[in-house]
Amino acid sequence: MDLLSEGVDETAQCRRDVEWFTSSIAESVYVTTIGGSAERLVKLYFELALHVSPLVDLAIVSFRNNAAWRGDTVATTDVVAALERARWLLAAHGGVEVTAYTEADQLSLTPELGIVIYARSERWAELLVTLGLAQRQEPRLAGWTPRRQTLREVGELTEILTTVVTRLNLRRVSLLEDALP
């Protein structure tokens, strides 16, 4: 049987439900969890960041070298441009949390290379569907998830994070007290 003559998109069929999301609501906060391949999720994080706000507060935490930085009212386009240089290293190694947030939305790339969104509206689910992600009732079970305590420093990733932090003029903060919103 020739699938192409049937009008079936072979690529879409092979990748069906590769990128997925779940949605829930807790105490008037919409929680969206997104899963998929590491490379695609890092790229998707940059795409979604542009939908948060033109200016965001930013927190970056590296569990690989126990360092954290924050910045207030950073241009979202600057965040995306600076982190784009780290894209492949983030996808290959993980261990870094990047959170862009406003009073209405919080978008996080987790150290385990997932995306979590906390929001005051349900607009994210609609956007994700238009981007082609499949909505699920429950997330897929992770086959393997690294423990943050066992992560080791990766020299190239540390170097690129230093460049990102400098370019965005972020300040170093205490990992435990001030890192995340």
ZICORJO-V72738 format. One record per residue. N is the residue number from 1. RES is the residue in three letters. SS is DSSP state (H for helix, E for strand, - for the rest). PHI is phi in radians with two decimals (none if undefined). BURIAL is + if it has 16 or more other C-alpha atoms within 10 Angstrom, else -. Layout:
# ZICORJO-V72738
n;res;ss;phi;burial
N;RES;SS;PHI;BURIAL
N;RES;SS;PHI;BURIAL
This chain:
# ZICORJO-V72738
n;res;ss;phi;burial
1;MET;-;none;-
2;ASP;-;-1.59;-
3;LEU;-;-1.12;-
4;LEU;H;-1.16;-
5;SER;H;-1.23;-
6;GLU;H;-1.44;-
7;GLY;-;1.46;-
8;VAL;-;-1.65;-
9;ASP;-;-1.40;-
10;GLU;H;-1.02;-
11;THR;H;-1.09;-
12;ALA;H;-1.10;-
13;GLN;H;-1.16;-
14;CYS;H;-1.24;-
15;ARG;-;-1.80;-
16;ARG;-;-0.90;-
17;ASP;-;1.11;+
18;VAL;-;-1.16;-
19;GLU;-;-1.77;+
20;TRP;E;-2.44;+
21;PHE;E;-2.59;+
22;THR;E;-2.15;+
23;SER;E;-2.29;+
24;SER;E;-2.64;-
25;ILE;E;-2.31;-
26;ALA;E;-2.43;-
27;GLU;-;0.87;-
28;SER;-;1.15;-
29;VAL;E;-2.03;+
30;TYR;E;-1.49;+
31;VAL;E;-2.01;+
32;THR;E;-2.11;+
33;THR;E;-2.01;+
34;ILE;E;-2.10;+
35;GLY;E;-2.28;+
36;GLY;-;2.81;+
37;SER;-;-1.28;-
38;ALA;H;-0.99;+
39;GLU;H;-1.07;-
40;ARG;H;-1.17;-
41;LEU;H;-1.21;+
42;VAL;H;-1.13;+
43;LYS;H;-1.10;-
44;LEU;H;-1.10;+
45;TYR;H;-1.01;+
46;PHE;H;-1.11;+
47;GLU;H;-1.09;-
48;LEU;H;-1.22;+
49;ALA;H;-1.02;+
50;LEU;-;-1.22;+
51;HIS;-;-1.72;-
52;VAL;-;-1.34;+
53;SER;-;-3.03;+
54;PRO;-;-1.11;-
55;LEU;E;-2.17;+
56;VAL;E;-2.34;+
57;ASP;E;-1.53;+
58;LEU;E;-2.33;+
59;ALA;E;-2.27;+
60;ILE;E;-2.19;+
61;VAL;E;-2.20;+
62;SER;E;-1.78;+
63;PHE;-;-1.38;+
64;ARG;-;-1.39;+
65;ASN;-;-2.34;+
66;ASN;-;0.89;+
67;ALA;E;-2.22;+
68;ALA;E;-2.49;+
69;TRP;E;-2.44;+
70;ARG;E;-2.41;+
71;GLY;E;-2.57;+
72;ASP;E;-1.91;+
73;THR;E;0.80;-
74;VAL;E;-1.67;+
75;ALA;E;-1.12;+
76;THR;H;-1.06;+
77;THR;H;-1.11;+
78;ASP;H;-1.18;-
79;VAL;H;-1.05;+
80;VAL;H;-1.09;+
81;ALA;H;-1.10;-
82;ALA;H;-1.19;+
83;LEU;H;-1.33;+
84;GLU;H;-0.97;+
85;ARG;-;-1.15;-
86;ALA;-;-1.68;+
87;ARG;H;-0.88;+
88;TRP;H;-1.22;+
89;LEU;H;-1.20;+
90;LEU;H;-1.07;+
91;ALA;H;-1.17;+
92;ALA;H;-1.32;-
93;HIS;H;-2.04;+
94;GLY;-;1.04;+
95;GLY;-;1.46;+
96;VAL;E;-2.19;+
97;GLU;E;-1.82;+
98;VAL;E;-2.13;+
99;THR;E;-2.22;+
100;ALA;E;-1.87;+
101;TYR;E;-2.59;+
102;THR;-;-2.32;+
103;GLU;-;-1.20;-
104;ALA;-;-1.72;-
105;ASP;E;-2.43;+
106;GLN;E;-2.36;+
107;LEU;E;-2.06;+
108;SER;E;-2.16;+
109;LEU;E;-1.62;+
110;THR;-;-1.43;+
111;PRO;-;-1.07;+
112;GLU;-;-1.57;+
113;LEU;-;1.16;+
114;GLY;-;-2.12;+
115;ILE;E;-2.14;+
116;VAL;E;-2.23;+
117;ILE;E;-2.12;+
118;TYR;E;-1.97;+
119;ALA;E;-2.55;+
120;ARG;-;-1.56;-
121;SER;-;-2.33;-
122;GLU;-;-1.69;+
123;ARG;H;-1.12;-
124;TRP;H;-1.16;+
125;ALA;H;-1.05;+
126;GLU;H;-1.09;-
127;LEU;H;-1.09;-
128;LEU;H;-1.13;+
129;VAL;H;-1.12;-
130;THR;H;-1.15;-
131;LEU;-;-1.46;-
132;GLY;-;1.63;-
133;LEU;-;-1.43;+
134;ALA;E;-1.57;+
135;GLN;E;-1.49;+
136;ARG;-;-2.11;-
137;GLN;-;-1.36;-
138;GLU;-;-2.37;-
139;PRO;-;-1.23;-
140;ARG;-;-1.15;-
141;LEU;-;-1.27;-
142;ALA;-;-1.29;-
143;GLY;-;-1.30;-
144;TRP;-;-2.74;-
145;THR;-;-2.29;-
146;PRO;-;-1.19;-
147;ARG;-;-1.50;-
148;ARG;H;-1.03;-
149;GLN;H;-1.21;-
150;THR;H;-1.72;-
151;LEU;-;-1.24;+
152;ARG;-;-1.92;-
153;GLU;-;-1.15;-
154;VAL;-;-2.07;-
155;GLY;H;-0.90;-
156;GLU;H;-1.09;-
157;LEU;H;-1.18;+
158;THR;H;-1.08;+
159;GLU;H;-1.09;-
160;ILE;H;-1.21;+
161;LEU;H;-1.14;+
162;THR;H;-1.06;-
163;THR;H;-1.11;+
164;VAL;H;-1.06;+
165;VAL;H;-1.07;+
166;THR;H;-1.16;-
167;ARG;H;-1.07;-
168;LEU;H;-1.56;+
169;ASN;-;1.01;-
170;LEU;-;-1.49;+
171;ARG;E;-1.80;-
172;ARG;E;-1.26;+
173;VAL;E;-2.31;+
174;SER;-;-1.19;-
175;LEU;-;-1.05;+
176;LEU;-;-1.49;-
177;GLU;-;-1.63;-
178;ASP;-;-2.07;-
179;ALA;-;-1.21;+
180;LEU;-;-1.95;+
181;PRO;-;-1.14;-
